[in-house]
Amino acid sequence: MRAQGTVDQAVDRAVGLAASGARAVLGIAGAPGAGKSTLARRVVAEVDARLGSGTAVQVPMDGFHLANSALDALGRHDRKGAIDTFDADGYVALVRRLVDATEPVVWAPDFDRRVDEPVAGSIAVPRDTRLVVSEGNYLLDEDTPWSALPGLFTETWFCAVADTVRVDRLVGRHMRHGRDHEAARSWAVEVDGVNAARVAPTVGRASWTILT
């Protein structure tokens, strides 16, 4: 069985990576609602608290969502979050730059859930950043170009959680961003559910499974 750990153990492991001295780039994968972003935020906060502010930076894969106007043009807006609704090549190129750590600063995009759009040039990653944490659904996918990612990341973690908990989280998230309960549950099950089914088998490519 692949090694499993708790969130607290994951935080300690991340502190160790950041304390090693070399740039580490950590990839956190998992299905929608599995707790990837929550874990990434906690890792960055704890690393900074223990090793100094600015030691770690979070760079989400969601910054590479295609813009809503592009999704409309492609006819994919009604399944936003599917693997073909991201700029995969752009994301992999960014990860390579983060791993190389040769530029004074790498500027990465963020994702603004308030407007449901990516925002370019939002996150600064200086060359002396010790730990970069990036999270997203498809970091362990076997299709090109995603398949290059496990070989680039220092470690890849997979967030695992019961489906009932995961769906409840998604329903709450979608309601907070304007959907009524029926629409939120429909999206969580029918759209996010398809993406979750694609992500689930990729757990075998992870370095470590985190129970969230």
C-alpha atoms as a printed R data frame, in Angstrom:
    type eleno elety resid chain resno       x      y       z
1   ATOM     1    CA   MET     A     1   0.000  0.000   0.000
2   ATOM     2    CA   ARG     A     2   1.244  3.499  -0.839
3   ATOM     3    CA   ALA     A     3   2.437  5.460   2.202
4   ATOM     4    CA   GLN     A     4  -0.247  7.547   3.874
5   ATOM     5    CA   GLY     A     5   0.010 10.462   6.240
6   ATOM     6    CA   THR     A     6  -2.038 13.006   8.158
7   ATOM     7    CA   VAL     A     7  -2.172 16.731   7.496
8   ATOM     8    CA   ASP     A     8   0.095 17.371  10.490
9   ATOM     9    CA   GLN     A     9   2.636 14.880   9.146
10  ATOM    10    CA   ALA     A    10   2.421 16.535   5.742
11  ATOM    11    CA   VAL     A    11   3.184 19.926   7.273
12  ATOM    12    CA   ASP     A    12   6.248 18.537   9.055
13  ATOM    13    CA   ARG     A    13   7.417 16.933   5.810
14  ATOM    14    CA   ALA     A    14   7.022 20.224   3.943
15  ATOM    15    CA   VAL     A    15   9.053 22.061   6.587
16  ATOM    16    CA   GLY     A    16  11.784 19.499   6.051
17  ATOM    17    CA   LEU     A    17  11.742 20.082   2.312
18  ATOM    18    CA   ALA     A    18  11.967 23.844   2.810
19  ATOM    19    CA   ALA     A    19  14.790 23.489   5.328
20  ATOM    20    CA   SER     A    20  16.923 21.400   2.970
21  ATOM    21    CA   GLY     A    21  18.439 24.514   1.395
22  ATOM    22    CA   ALA     A    22  17.645 23.747  -2.257
23  ATOM    23    CA   ARG     A    23  14.507 24.894  -4.098
24  ATOM    24    CA   ALA     A    24  11.731 22.325  -3.657
25  ATOM    25    CA   VAL     A    25   8.551 22.354  -5.760
26  ATOM    26    CA   LEU     A    26   5.719 20.355  -4.219
27  ATOM    27    CA   GLY     A    27   2.715 19.223  -6.264
28  ATOM    28    CA   ILE     A    28  -0.543 18.472  -4.440
29  ATOM    29    CA   ALA     A    29  -3.107 16.570  -6.519
30  ATOM    30    CA   GLY     A    30  -6.582 15.244  -5.816
31  ATOM    31    CA   ALA     A    31 -10.193 15.374  -6.901
32  ATOM    32    CA   PRO     A    32 -12.288 18.557  -6.746
33  ATOM    33    CA   GLY     A    33 -13.156 19.232  -3.102
34  ATOM    34    CA   ALA     A    34 -10.443 16.942  -1.708
35  ATOM    35    CA   GLY     A    35  -8.826 19.753   0.279
36  ATOM    36    CA   LYS     A    36  -5.838 20.548  -1.933
37  ATOM    37    CA   SER     A    37  -5.985 24.332  -1.588
38  ATOM    38    CA   THR     A    38  -6.653 24.160   2.148
39  ATOM    39    CA   LEU     A    39  -3.627 21.897   2.626
40  ATOM    40    CA   ALA     A    40  -1.449 24.105   0.414
41  ATOM    41    CA   ARG     A    41  -2.395 27.228   2.373
42  ATOM    42    CA   ARG     A    42  -1.649 25.517   5.680
43  ATOM    43    CA   VAL     A    43   1.702 24.220   4.433
44  ATOM    44    CA   VAL     A    44   2.777 27.689   3.300
45  ATOM    45    CA   ALA     A    45   1.594 29.318   6.542
46  ATOM    46    CA   GLU     A    46   3.345 26.756   8.753
47  ATOM    47    CA   VAL     A    47   6.585 26.797   6.754
48  ATOM    48    CA   ASP     A    48   6.691 30.590   6.909
49  ATOM    49    CA   ALA     A    49   5.915 30.549  10.631
50  ATOM    50    CA   ARG     A    50   8.714 28.092  11.404
51  ATOM    51    CA   LEU     A    51  11.381 29.142   8.900
52  ATOM    52    CA   GLY     A    52  10.611 32.792   8.199
53  ATOM    53    CA   SER     A    53   8.182 34.819   6.129
54  ATOM    54    CA   GLY     A    54   8.582 34.319   2.383
55  ATOM    55    CA   THR     A    55  10.168 30.887   2.681
56  ATOM    56    CA   ALA     A    56   7.186 29.297   0.884
57  ATOM    57    CA   VAL     A    57   4.812 30.449  -1.868
58  ATOM    58    CA   GLN     A    58   1.593 28.892  -3.162
59  ATOM    59    CA   VAL     A    59   1.092 28.784  -6.948
60  ATOM    60    CA   PRO     A    60  -2.258 27.190  -7.918
61  ATOM    61    CA   MET     A    61  -2.829 25.274 -11.137
62  ATOM    62    CA   ASP     A    62  -6.191 27.087 -11.284
63  ATOM    63    CA   GLY     A    63  -4.352 30.190 -12.509
64  ATOM    64    CA   PHE     A    64  -4.185 28.351 -15.840
65  ATOM    65    CA   HIS     A    65  -7.954 28.094 -16.296
66  ATOM    66    CA   LEU     A    66  -8.877 29.355 -19.739
67  ATOM    67    CA   ALA     A    67 -10.761 32.648 -19.572
68  ATOM    68    CA   ASN     A    68 -14.540 32.439 -19.619
69  ATOM    69    CA   SER     A    69 -14.627 34.139 -23.013
70  ATOM    70    CA   ALA     A    70 -12.313 31.439 -24.394
71  ATOM    71    CA   LEU     A    71 -14.452 28.693 -22.860
72  ATOM    72    CA   ASP     A    72 -17.540 30.257 -24.432
73  ATOM    73    CA   ALA     A    73 -15.837 30.314 -27.839
74  ATOM    74    CA   LEU     A    74 -14.807 26.657 -27.455
75  ATOM    75    CA   GLY     A    75 -18.208 25.549 -26.156
76  ATOM    76    CA   ARG     A    76 -16.720 24.249 -22.887
77  ATOM    77    CA   HIS     A    77 -18.028 26.716 -20.300
78  ATOM    78    CA   ASP     A    78 -20.674 24.296 -19.052
79  ATOM    79    CA   ARG     A    79 -17.952 21.885 -17.890
80  ATOM    80    CA   LYS     A    80 -15.385 24.343 -16.595
81  ATOM    81    CA   GLY     A    81 -12.762 22.480 -14.587
82  ATOM    82    CA   ALA     A    82 -12.438 19.590 -17.032
83  ATOM    83    CA   ILE     A    83  -8.905 18.806 -18.121
84  ATOM    84    CA   ASP     A    84  -9.314 20.501 -21.518
85  ATOM    85    CA   THR     A    85 -10.384 23.795 -19.922
86  ATOM    86    CA   PHE     A    86  -6.824 24.578 -18.778
87  ATOM    87    CA   ASP     A    87  -3.701 25.869 -20.527
88  ATOM    88    CA   ALA     A    88  -1.776 22.679 -19.764
89  ATOM    89    CA   ASP     A    89   1.348 23.554 -21.744
90  ATOM    90    CA   GLY     A    90   1.525 26.937 -20.065
91  ATOM    91    CA   TYR     A    91   1.278 25.356 -16.621
92  ATOM    92    CA   VAL     A    92   3.974 22.768 -17.319
93  ATOM    93    CA   ALA     A    93   6.240 25.516 -18.673
94  ATOM    94    CA   LEU     A    94   5.745 27.503 -15.462
95  ATOM    95    CA   VAL     A    95   6.589 24.478 -13.304
96  ATOM    96    CA   ARG     A    96   9.825 24.040 -15.278
97  ATOM    97    CA   ARG     A    97  10.735 27.671 -14.575
98  ATOM    98    CA   LEU     A    98   9.934 27.228 -10.888
99  ATOM    99    CA   VAL     A    99  12.116 24.121 -10.723
100 ATOM   100    CA   ASP     A   100  15.011 25.809 -12.554
101 ATOM   101    CA   ALA     A   101  14.919 28.823 -10.188
102 ATOM   102    CA   THR     A   102  17.311 30.801 -12.396
103 ATOM   103    CA   GLU     A   103  15.220 33.969 -12.797
104 ATOM   104    CA   PRO     A   104  15.240 36.757 -10.189
105 ATOM   105    CA   VAL     A   105  11.449 36.537  -9.953
106 ATOM   106    CA   VAL     A   106   8.905 34.294 -11.648
107 ATOM   107    CA   TRP     A   107   5.441 35.849 -11.895
108 ATOM   108    CA   ALA     A   108   2.618 33.305 -11.805
109 ATOM   109    CA   PRO     A   109  -1.123 33.682 -12.393
110 ATOM   110    CA   ASP     A   110  -3.716 33.284  -9.650
111 ATOM   111    CA   PHE     A   111  -7.434 32.458  -9.853
112 ATOM   112    CA   ASP     A   112 -10.039 34.867  -8.468
113 ATOM   113    CA   ARG     A   113 -13.124 32.907  -7.416
114 ATOM   114    CA   ARG     A   114 -15.068 36.137  -6.920
115 ATOM   115    CA   VAL     A   115 -15.070 36.768 -10.671
116 ATOM   116    CA   ASP     A   116 -14.369 33.143 -11.673
117 ATOM   117    CA   GLU     A   117 -11.383 34.150 -13.815
118 ATOM   118    CA   PRO     A   118  -7.594 33.684 -13.845
119 ATOM   119    CA   VAL     A   119  -5.520 36.777 -13.099
120 ATOM   120    CA   ALA     A   120  -2.129 36.990 -14.829
121 ATOM   121    CA   GLY     A   121   1.065 38.078 -13.068
122 ATOM   122    CA   SER     A   122  -0.428 37.940  -9.577
123 ATOM   123    CA   ILE     A   123   2.009 35.796  -7.586
124 ATOM   124    CA   ALA     A   124   5.698 36.639  -7.208
125 ATOM   125    CA   VAL     A   125   8.116 33.754  -6.666
126 ATOM   126    CA   PRO     A   126  11.579 35.202  -5.923
127 ATOM   127    CA   ARG     A   127  14.640 33.101  -6.673
128 ATOM   128    CA   ASP     A   128  15.392 32.640  -2.943
129 ATOM   129    CA   THR     A   129  11.988 31.050  -2.235
130 ATOM   130    CA   ARG     A   130  12.745 27.650  -0.699
131 ATOM   131    CA   LEU     A   131   9.395 25.899  -1.201
132 ATOM   132    CA   VAL     A   132   6.834 26.372  -3.978
133 ATOM   133    CA   VAL     A   133   3.527 24.589  -3.393
134 ATOM   134    CA   SER     A   134   1.281 24.025  -6.399
135 ATOM   135    CA   GLU     A   135  -2.056 22.254  -6.228
136 ATOM   136    CA   GLY     A   136  -4.509 21.064  -8.873
137 ATOM   137    CA   ASN     A   137  -6.664 18.208 -10.098
138 ATOM   138    CA   TYR     A   138  -4.508 16.912 -12.920
139 ATOM   139    CA   LEU     A   139  -0.923 17.024 -11.659
140 ATOM   140    CA   LEU     A   140  -0.677 13.223 -11.924
141 ATOM   141    CA   ASP     A   141  -2.604 12.733 -15.162
142 ATOM   142    CA   GLU     A   142  -0.963 10.413 -17.704
143 ATOM   143    CA   ASP     A   143  -1.837 12.424 -20.813
144 ATOM   144    CA   THR     A   144   0.706 14.744 -22.428
145 ATOM   145    CA   PRO     A   145   1.796 17.351 -21.326
146 ATOM   146    CA   TRP     A   146   0.556 16.645 -17.772
147 ATOM   147    CA   SER     A   147   2.548 13.409 -17.691
148 ATOM   148    CA   ALA     A   148   5.793 15.395 -17.404
149 ATOM   149    CA   LEU     A   149   4.852 16.865 -14.024
150 ATOM   150    CA   PRO     A   150   5.701 14.010 -11.623
151 ATOM   151    CA   GLY     A   151   9.250 14.058 -12.980
152 ATOM   152    CA   LEU     A   152   9.513 17.802 -12.327
153 ATOM   153    CA   PHE     A   153   8.075 18.063  -8.824
154 ATOM   154    CA   THR     A   154  10.300 17.315  -5.843
155 ATOM   155    CA   GLU     A   155   7.387 15.347  -4.387
156 ATOM   156    CA   THR     A   156   3.764 14.772  -5.400
157 ATOM   157    CA   TRP     A   157   1.062 14.349  -2.771
158 ATOM   158    CA   PHE     A   158  -2.480 13.110  -3.300
159 ATOM   159    CA   CYS     A   159  -5.312 14.360  -1.060
160 ATOM   160    CA   ALA     A   160  -7.728 11.558  -0.190
161 ATOM   161    CA   VAL     A   161 -11.143 12.050   1.430
162 ATOM   162    CA   ALA     A   162 -14.513 10.278   1.520
163 ATOM   163    CA   ASP     A   163 -16.687 11.138  -1.484
164 ATOM   164    CA   THR     A   164 -19.601 12.212   0.719
165 ATOM   165    CA   VAL     A   165 -17.400 14.760   2.496
166 ATOM   166    CA   ARG     A   166 -15.881 15.924  -0.788
167 ATOM   167    CA   VAL     A   167 -19.269 16.496  -2.435
168 ATOM   168    CA   ASP     A   168 -20.615 18.350   0.617
169 ATOM   169    CA   ARG     A   169 -17.588 20.659   0.469
170 ATOM   170    CA   LEU     A   170 -18.200 21.348  -3.204
171 ATOM   171    CA   VAL     A   171 -21.885 22.082  -2.683
172 ATOM   172    CA   GLY     A   172 -20.981 24.596   0.018
173 ATOM   173    CA   ARG     A   173 -18.321 26.193  -2.197
174 ATOM   174    CA   HIS     A   174 -20.665 26.549  -5.173
175 ATOM   175    CA   MET     A   175 -23.400 28.046  -2.981
176 ATOM   176    CA   ARG     A   176 -20.954 30.589  -1.555
177 ATOM   177    CA   HIS     A   177 -20.269 31.668  -5.121
178 ATOM   178    CA   GLY     A   178 -23.880 32.256  -6.089
179 ATOM   179    CA   ARG     A   179 -25.568 28.951  -6.995
180 ATOM   180    CA   ASP     A   180 -28.686 27.782  -5.187
181 ATOM   181    CA   HIS     A   181 -28.556 24.397  -3.469
182 ATOM   182    CA   GLU     A   182 -30.018 22.434  -6.368
183 ATOM   183    CA   ALA     A   183 -27.683 23.957  -8.943
184 ATOM   184    CA   ALA     A   184 -24.694 23.608  -6.606
185 ATOM   185    CA   ARG     A   185 -25.343 19.920  -6.003
186 ATOM   186    CA   SER     A   186 -25.958 19.285  -9.694
187 ATOM   187    CA   TRP     A   187 -22.587 20.847 -10.610
188 ATOM   188    CA   ALA     A   188 -20.781 19.016  -7.792
189 ATOM   189    CA   VAL     A   189 -22.134 15.639  -8.888
190 ATOM   190    CA   GLU     A   190 -22.422 15.949 -12.669
191 ATOM   191    CA   VAL     A   191 -19.490 18.211 -13.593
192 ATOM   192    CA   ASP     A   192 -17.049 17.902 -10.701
193 ATOM   193    CA   GLY     A   193 -17.960 14.229 -10.443
194 ATOM   194    CA   VAL     A   194 -16.720 13.492 -13.971
195 ATOM   195    CA   ASN     A   195 -13.428 15.226 -13.174
196 ATOM   196    CA   ALA     A   196 -13.111 13.351  -9.876
197 ATOM   197    CA   ALA     A   197 -13.513 10.041 -11.720
198 ATOM   198    CA   ARG     A   198 -10.593 10.986 -13.969
199 ATOM   199    CA   VAL     A   199  -8.400 12.026 -11.041
200 ATOM   200    CA   ALA     A   200  -9.037  9.031  -8.750
201 ATOM   201    CA   PRO     A   201  -6.895  6.460 -10.632
202 ATOM   202    CA   THR     A   202  -3.877  8.789 -10.657
203 ATOM   203    CA   VAL     A   203  -3.245  8.257  -6.926
204 ATOM   204    CA   GLY     A   204  -0.775  5.516  -7.824
205 ATOM   205    CA   ARG     A   205   1.635  8.078  -9.285
206 ATOM   206    CA   ALA     A   206   1.861 10.111  -6.067
207 ATOM   207    CA   SER     A   207   4.809 10.060  -3.684
208 ATOM   208    CA   TRP     A   208   2.483 10.158  -0.702
209 ATOM   209    CA   THR     A   209  -1.237 10.109   0.103
210 ATOM   210    CA   ILE     A   210  -2.551 12.644   2.598
211 ATOM   211    CA   LEU     A   211  -5.799 11.907   4.442
212 ATOM   212    CA   THR     A   212  -7.719 15.162   4.467
